[in-house]
Amino acid sequence: MKKRIIIYFLIISSVIFYSCNINFPYEDFTPPSPPKNITVLNGDKRVDLYWKKNPENDVAGYNIYYSYSYNGKYTLIGSSSTNSFIDYGMSNGVKYYYAVTAYDHNGNESELSYDVVYAVPRPEGFNQSIFDSRRFPNNSGYSFSKYSVVPYNSLDADFFFENYQGTYYLVVYDDTDIKDMGPTMDIYDIQFAPTSGWSSTKDEIAKVGNTYVIWTWNNRYAKIRIKNITPDRIVFDWAYQTVEGEPMLKPNKERKKLSSNRNLYITKEID
């Protein structure tokens, strides 16, 4: 009887062991696929990144890297459990390339994302007012390089506001160009400065909700979006690219897959 009990116990123990062993996690050495559809929102000393969520069910999170060139050394700047990340404290006027990897619960990390994505942070401002040049000449112009209101006839004025017989104008001088980009939802809607279509009269009619791109005399691009107009003044948001000749006013994304050789230049040090 005692022998039967021991045999029965051994059988039950074996069944329990093998049943539990079936559910033990297996060793996984397969990394997730590289994230896709990386986009950036270019801001003032910050860059917002977004990407498509990975399809793998075991993805635990994402690592975000930056470099000063596409094929340069990429440095880890942070991680995210979601498909977005904000890179704070970047320097305005510096070009940063970004890449994202996905990692799973077993610590496997994908290659860097292939999309060519860079950002050039630039200053911006909101709810700025300037006044009618005919009535308030000393407060009617705006200088992007000085980030300040200036007289309409100042050498620093990049544009000024004029109420001419009830029609409102944004006016630039002969060494500057302006173009009305049409209605927009906010200042971020216009991604790049245009290459043609500048106003031949050096002015544009000011309209609430429209965004205007200005090509300044010193070969910088800026944009303003008008939020309010009265007979005496306009209120606008603005962004100014401090890098000479750089047309990027918001994001850049080239959906082009290139060589993944840059994965050889990854450093895990977080600055």
C-alpha positions in Angstrom: 0.0 0.0 0.0 2.8 2.3 1.0 4.6 1.6 -2.4 1.4 2.4 -4.3 1.1 5.8 -2.5 4.7 6.7 -3.4 4.2 5.8 -7.1 0.9 7.8 -7.1 2.7 10.8 -5.6 5.5 10.6 -8.2 3.0 10.5 -11.0 1.1 13.5 -9.8 4.4 15.4 -9.2 5.5 14.7 -12.7 2.2 15.9 -14.2 2.4 19.1 -12.2 6.0 19.7 -13.1 5.5 19.2 -16.9 2.3 21.2 -16.8 4.0 24.2 -15.2 7.0 23.8 -17.4 4.9 24.3 -20.5 4.1 27.8 -19.3 7.6 28.8 -18.4 8.8 31.8 -20.6 11.0 30.7 -23.4 14.4 32.3 -24.2 13.8 35.0 -26.8 16.7 36.4 -28.8 14.7 38.1 -31.6 14.6 41.9 -31.4 11.6 43.9 -32.5 11.5 45.6 -35.9 12.8 49.2 -36.1 10.1 51.8 -35.5 8.7 53.6 -38.6 7.1 56.9 -39.6 9.3 59.0 -37.3 8.2 62.6 -37.3 9.3 65.7 -35.4 7.7 69.0 -34.3 10.4 71.7 -34.4 10.0 74.1 -31.5 11.8 76.6 -29.3 14.7 74.8 -27.6 12.7 71.6 -27.8 11.8 68.8 -30.3 8.7 66.7 -30.1 9.0 63.2 -31.7 6.3 60.8 -32.7 6.3 57.4 -34.5 4.1 54.5 -35.4 3.5 52.0 -32.6 5.4 48.8 -33.2 3.3 45.7 -34.2 5.1 43.2 -31.9 3.1 42.3 -28.8 6.2 41.9 -26.6 7.5 45.5 -27.1 8.2 47.0 -23.7 9.3 50.5 -24.8 11.4 52.6 -27.0 14.9 54.3 -26.9 15.5 57.6 -28.4 18.8 58.7 -29.9 20.3 61.8 -31.5 23.3 62.7 -33.6 24.8 65.7 -35.3 24.8 63.8 -38.7 22.7 61.0 -40.1 25.6 58.5 -40.3 27.3 59.8 -37.1 27.5 58.5 -33.6 24.0 58.3 -32.0 23.7 59.0 -28.3 20.9 57.7 -26.1 18.9 60.6 -24.7 16.0 58.9 -23.1 13.3 56.2 -23.2 9.6 56.1 -23.6 6.9 53.5 -22.9 4.7 55.2 -25.5 5.2 56.2 -29.2 6.2 59.8 -28.4 9.0 61.7 -26.7 9.9 65.3 -26.0 13.5 66.4 -26.1 13.9 69.4 -23.9 16.7 71.8 -23.6 18.1 71.7 -27.1 20.0 74.6 -28.6 18.3 76.8 -31.1 20.0 77.0 -34.5 21.6 73.5 -34.2 20.7 70.6 -36.5 19.9 67.3 -34.7 19.2 64.0 -36.3 17.0 61.5 -34.5 16.5 57.8 -34.5 14.3 55.5 -32.4 14.7 51.8 -31.4 12.2 49.4 -29.9 13.1 46.9 -27.1 11.1 43.9 -25.8 10.7 42.4 -22.3 13.7 40.2 -22.8 16.0 43.1 -23.4 16.3 42.7 -27.2 16.7 46.0 -29.0 15.9 46.7 -32.6 18.2 48.6 -35.1 17.8 52.3 -35.3 14.9 53.5 -37.3 15.7 54.2 -41.0 13.7 57.4 -41.6 15.9 60.5 -42.2 14.6 62.8 -39.6 16.2 66.0 -38.3 15.2 69.1 -36.5 16.6 72.6 -36.2 15.1 74.2 -33.1 14.4 77.9 -33.4 12.9 80.7 -31.3 9.2 81.5 -31.4 6.8 83.9 -29.7 3.1 84.2 -29.1 0.5 87.1 -28.8 2.9 89.7 -30.1 1.4 93.1 -31.0 2.5 95.8 -33.4 0.6 99.0 -34.3 -0.5 101.0 -37.3 2.6 102.7 -38.8 0.6 105.8 -39.7 -0.6 106.5 -36.2 2.1 104.7 -34.1 5.3 104.7 -36.2 7.6 103.9 -33.3 5.7 100.7 -32.4 4.7 99.4 -35.8 7.6 97.2 -37.0 9.1 93.9 -35.8 12.6 92.7 -35.7 13.0 88.9 -35.6 16.8 89.0 -34.9 16.2 91.3 -31.9 12.9 89.6 -30.9 11.4 93.1 -30.3 9.1 95.8 -31.6 10.9 98.5 -33.5 9.9 101.6 -35.6 8.6 100.8 -39.0 11.6 102.7 -40.6 14.3 101.1 -38.4 17.1 99.3 -40.2 16.2 96.3 -38.0 12.6 96.1 -39.0 11.8 93.0 -41.0 8.1 94.0 -41.6 5.6 96.5 -40.3 1.8 96.9 -40.1 -0.1 99.5 -42.0 -3.8 100.5 -42.0 -4.2 102.2 -45.4 -7.8 103.6 -45.8 -9.3 100.6 -44.0 -7.3 97.9 -45.7 -4.7 96.2 -43.5 -1.2 95.4 -44.9 1.9 93.6 -43.8 4.8 95.5 -45.5 8.4 94.6 -46.1 11.3 96.5 -47.7 13.1 95.9 -51.0 15.7 93.6 -49.5 13.0 91.4 -47.9 10.3 89.1 -49.3 6.9 88.1 -48.0 4.3 85.5 -49.0 0.7 84.8 -47.8 0.5 81.0 -47.2 -3.2 81.1 -46.6 -5.4 80.0 -43.7 -3.9 77.8 -41.0 -4.9 76.3 -37.7 -1.8 77.4 -35.8 1.8 78.7 -36.3 3.1 75.1 -36.7 1.1 74.3 -39.9 3.6 75.7 -42.3 6.6 73.3 -42.5 9.0 74.9 -44.9 9.6 78.3 -46.5 8.4 78.5 -50.1 10.9 78.7 -53.0 8.7 81.0 -55.2 5.6 83.1 -55.2 6.9 86.0 -53.2 4.9 89.2 -53.4 6.1 91.5 -56.2 4.6 94.6 -54.4 6.5 93.8 -51.1 3.2 93.6 -49.1 0.3 91.3 -48.4 -3.2 92.0 -47.1 -3.4 91.0 -43.5 -6.0 88.4 -42.6 -6.9 86.8 -39.3 -6.0 83.1 -39.4 -3.5 83.4 -42.2 0.2 82.5 -41.9 2.8 84.6 -43.8 6.4 83.6 -44.5 9.1 86.3 -44.5 12.5 86.0 -46.1 14.6 88.5 -44.3 17.4 90.7 -45.7 20.0 88.6 -43.9 18.8 85.3 -45.5 16.8 83.9 -42.6 13.2 82.7 -42.8 10.4 83.5 -40.4 6.7 83.1 -40.2 3.9 84.8 -38.5 0.2 83.9 -38.0 -2.3 86.7 -37.4 -4.6 86.1 -34.4 -6.4 89.4 -34.3 -6.7 92.7 -36.2 -8.1 96.0 -35.1 -7.8 99.4 -36.9 -4.9 100.2 -34.6 -2.9 96.9 -34.3 -2.4 93.3 -35.1 -1.7 90.4 -32.8 0.4 87.5 -34.1 2.4 84.4 -33.2 5.9 84.0 -34.8 8.8 81.7 -35.4 12.2 82.6 -36.7 14.9 80.3 -38.1 18.3 81.5 -36.9 20.3 79.3 -39.3 21.1 81.3 -42.5 19.4 79.8 -45.5 17.6 77.1 -43.5 14.1 76.8 -44.9 12.9 74.4 -42.1 10.3 76.2 -40.0 8.7 73.1 -38.4 9.5 69.5 -39.1 11.4 67.5 -41.7 10.6 63.9 -42.6 11.9 62.0 -45.6 10.3 58.6 -45.8 13.3 57.1 -47.4 15.0 53.9 -46.2 18.8 54.2 -46.2 21.6 51.9 -45.1 21.5 50.8 -41.5 25.3 51.0 -41.1 24.8 53.9 -38.7 23.8 51.2 -36.1 27.5 50.7 -35.6 27.8 54.1 -34.1 25.5 53.9 -31.0 26.5 55.0 -27.6 24.4 54.3 -24.5 25.7 57.3 -22.6 23.0 59.7 -21.7 24.1 63.4 -21.9 
